[in-house]
Amino acid sequence: MDGSHAAGSRNAPREREQWLTGTLAMFCLASTAITLAAGFVQISFGSYSMSFAEAWRALADPEIVFDADVWRAFAFDTDLPEMDTPNLVVWTIRLPRVFVAIIAGATLAVSGAIFQAVTRNELASPFVLGVSSGAGFVVLATLVVFSGFAQLLPLFAALGGSIAFLIVYLIAWKGGTSPVRLVLAGVIVNMVFQSLQQGLFFFTDDVGVVQTAIAWLTGSLTGTGWDEVRIAILPAVFAIVLALAGARQLNVLMLGEDTAQALGMHVERTRFLLSSVAILAASTAIAVAGIVSFFGLVVPHIVRNVVGSDYRQLMIGCLFAGPALMVAADVGARLAIEGTQMPVGIVTGLLGGPYFLYLMRKQHTMGEL
């Protein structure tokens, strides 16, 4: 009796650790390599030309890397010490753009994965559930009408996404919610907020503001810098920590409502709280990168096909795959057409659309997970 109990105790940690597989580790390493390689290409090319060696020397310059005043300037927007031109280009223009892409990629991927579990529907994403359009409407209103509040974009984006999802929840509520009603309500709310976004363009005569807003609506990292990193970093870390902590609850939700309730879960409360985490994650990305189409839908599918559907694995995989794909897509957006920078959302749409069609053709049923 005691021996079998001891053996069970020894086996319990092994069971808990089974999610940390070699496949997951290799996937994360490969994603990290793609992020680093694409990031290095990103800092090496642009209107100010430099070789890979010059870019590496600027990136690894110890006078910058180990200078507390430089990092204080990046973190708190104080005056930068003097730098030569290559260092200035790499550290103040190109490198923060890579960091913003990493943040946006990770948060959008995590948000999409959560929404797919909450609705038990593989078609779900921040865009489909109205969160992107709600957050987008509020951010666009800030850019067009209340430009003086730009520093509060993540807060406004989260507010807009929350309002949109609350409306979705209320529409879908009928003695409780269901995955199908949530998705259908999300489609309706998404269409309404998209119409409101288009209506905002009638309130500005500034062509520059309109161009900025259009680029933002298509998802763009052009012109992002340390301001955007400072805006997004804390909400992103908070959302990611909460998402990782909720992985077990997401696994239980995936078993179905009846099973989850039988296991003692308060399904509606858990669904609502996890949706709030997904809203915060998506809103953070939207505030600094705009509406990047298909990203939150496709990335969780890619990760799920490689590492499996256990959300402890899926969340970790999304944290690595999201940045890799976003940074690589942004490199493509910058370098695809010489002299022109496309919005990254166009690249993700061109890649995500065919991939989504491939999923539809590959699977006999699409929708419920």
Secondary structure, DSSP 8 states (H G I E B T S, - for coil): -HHHHHHHHHHHHHHHHTTS-HHHHHHHHHHHHHHHHHHHHHHH-SSS---HHHHHHHHT-HHHHT-HHHHHHHHH--------HHHHHIIIIIHHHHHHHHHHHHHHHHHHHHHHHHHTBTT--TTTTTHHHHHHHHHHHHHHT-GGGGGGHHHHHHHHHHHHHHHHHHHH-SSS--HHHHHHHHHHHHHHHHHHHHHHGGG---HHHHHHHHHHHT---TT--HHHHHHHHHHHHHHHHHHHHTHHHHHHHTT-HHHHHHTT--HHHHHHHHHHHHHHHHHHHHHHH---TTHHHHHHHHHHHHH-S-HHHHHHHHHHHHHHHHHHHHHHHHHSBTTB---HHHHHHHHHHHHHHHHHHH-S--SB-
